[in-house]
Amino acid sequence: MTVGRGASDNGAMAIASPPRPPTQDELDALVREARARQRRRRLRWVAAVAGVAAIALIAYAFSSRTTAPHPGVVTPSVGPVSSTQCRSGQLAISLVHTGAVMGEEGGLLRFTNVSPSLCQVSGWPTVVAVEPSGQRISSLRAARGTMLFGWNGLADRSLPNIRLRHGASGYAILTSGDNPVGANPPPSCPTARRLIVTAPHTTANARLSAWLPNDATYLPLCGPKTAVSPLLPLRSILH
């Protein structure tokens, strides 16, 4: 027993009793409280992990929405690609954006990937103009822009590789002269009734009408000779 050094209220010496051991109920209460604290810590940890995972999922979903192309929009890309060359059956060919300016008439030959597979196009298409008599005139390869459409040309001697998803298109500029020369009055220009077009690196051809709806005439063949550009993405063509 320990004797205290202080005095009680009545002047007698105070004697301190030893601490009483906890009862079983108090021990059980302490255990329950400790377990409750542990459960709360676990819940906070689980909530923190779930919050981090949710933030990461939201960030991924947002980045996917902002970087993925709209389902209705397709854009060809230019540069080295690993996809294979487009085959004949994968491309639909048409003549679009016809017009005339400064002695030239023509339009854009559009090559659209109608297959579900990714493919690429590069190089010059082959274009043959067919007159009403059946005479055929092969187009020259243009290495620079024309009066009707401008483009960057081939200063570095390289051709663009255009990767085409389903529904995407590459374009070639087709022009011909419409100013007859050499006589007074000048003779009328011969015209083409059909165009036989073959995509680069393919063998099958498409037979198109040479009618230019925006000019209400068939493609004139006055000269200089009909010329065609290599395949280009539409954004590279100035019109």
Residue, then its C-alpha position, 0 to 999 in steps of 0.5 A: m500500500t502506498v502512502g500519499r504525501g498530500a493531506s485530505d480535506n479534514g487534515a488527515m493523511a490521504i491513502a491512495s488505493p491501487p487501481r482496480p482491474p477492468t471487468q469482463d464487460e469493460l474488456d469486451a467493450l474495449v475489444r468491440e471498440a477496437r474492432a469497430r475502429q478497424r472496420r472503419r479503417r478498412l472501409r475508408w481504405v476500400a472507399a479510397v481505392a474505389g475513388v481512385a479507380a472511378i477517377a481513372l475510369i472516367a479519365y479513360a472514358f473521356s480521353s476515348r471520347t475526345t480522341a476517337p473519330h465521330p462514327g459519321v466522320v472518316t478522314p484519311s491519314v498520310g504517311p507510312v502505314s502497315s495496311t495493304q494496298c487497296r485491291s480493285g474490289q475494295l474501291a468505288i470510283s466516281l467523278v465529283h466536284t466538276g468545274a471550269v476555270m481559266g481554260e481548264e475543265g475537269g473534276l476530282l476522281r474519288f476513290t472510296n473504300v467500300s470494303p470493311s478492311l483498312c487499305q491504302v492507296s498511293g500513286w497515279p491512277t490510269v485515266v483513258a478518255v474515250e471519244p464518241s468515235g471510240q478513239r482513246i486518249s491516255s492522260l498524262r501524269a501531273a506533277r504540280g497543281t492545275m488552274l482548276f485545283g491546286w496542290n503542293g506538288l512533288a517537290d520531294r519526289s515522294l507520293p503520299n500514302i493514304r490510309l482508307r478506313h471503310g467509307a474514306s476516300g482519296y482523290a485525284i485531280l483530272t483536268s483538260g483544256d477547253n480552248p480550241v486553237g489553230a484556226n479562225p474561227p477556232p474549231s470546236c473541241p473534241t469531247a470524251r464520252r467515257l472515262i476508263v479509270t484504273a486505281p494505282h496497283t490494281t488491274a480492274n477498271a471503272r467506266l465513268s461518264a465524262w459528263l461534267p454536270n456543273d458545266a453542262t458539257y462532256l469533258p473537252l479534249c482541246g489540249p494541253k492533253t488531259a492530265v491526272s494527279p496522284l492520289l491525294p487526301l482532300r485536305s491537300i487539294l486547294h479548290 
